[in-house]
Amino acid sequence: MRVEIITPDKELFKGEATSVTVPGVDGSLGFLNNHAPLITVLKAGDVKLRTEKGEQVFPVKGGVVEVSKNTVIVLAE
C-alpha cells in the first residue's frame, strides 16, 4: 500500500509498506492492504511501518490518518 507521513514542516515518508500501525485516540490501529476506508484522530505515539527495508518508526505528537483505496495518509504534528 502507498503511505505518506506529512508534518507541517516536511514529508517524513513517502513510499510503499506492507502494514501500518498508528496511535489512535482509542487505541492502536493497524492497516493492511484492502482496509476499509477510515478517517480518525491520532494521539502522541509512534507510527510504525513494515517495508521491504524492515520496520521504520516515526514519532508523532498527534494528527489525523486517512485510509482509502490502499493509500494511508498521516497528517502529523
ZIWO-V851628 format. One record per residue. SS is DSSP state (H for helix, E for strand, - for the rest). OMEGA is omega as a letter, one per 20 degrees, with the letter a starting at -180 (* if undefined). D_LAST is the distance of its C-alpha to the last C-alpha in Angstrom with 2 decimals. Layout:
ss->(SS:SS)
omega->(OMEGA:OMEGA)
d_last->(D_LAST:D_LAST)
This chain:
ss->(-:E:E:E:E:E:-:-:-:-:E:E:E:E:E:E:-:-:E:E:E:E:E:E:-:-:E:E:E:E:E:-:-:-:-:-:-:E:E:E:E:E:-:-:E:E:E:E:E:E:E:-:-:E:E:E:E:E:E:E:-:-:E:E:E:E:E:E:-:-:E:E:E:E:E:E:-)
omega->(r:a:r:r:a:r:r:a:a:r:a:a:r:a:a:r:r:r:r:r:a:r:r:a:r:r:a:r:r:a:r:r:r:r:r:r:a:r:r:a:r:r:r:a:a:r:a:r:r:r:r:r:a:a:r:a:r:r:r:r:a:r:a:r:r:r:r:r:r:r:r:r:r:r:a:r:*)
d_last->(22.42:20.15:16.48:13.65:10.14:8.42:5.60:6.96:9.06:10.47:11.38:11.14:13.84:16.35:19.48:21.48:21.06:23.51:21.13:17.49:16.44:13.25:12.74:13.71:14.30:17.98:18.00:17.33:17.81:19.47:20.23:23.26:25.07:26.36:23.97:24.41:22.06:19.18:16.13:14.34:11.46:9.60:9.68:8.81:10.80:11.72:11.85:15.48:17.44:21.21:22.46:25.88:24.77:24.05:20.96:17.70:14.85:11.18:9.41:5.97:5.25:5.46:5.65:8.99:11.52:14.74:17.85:20.90:23.90:22.84:19.51:16.11:13.10:9.59:7.07:3.78:0.00)
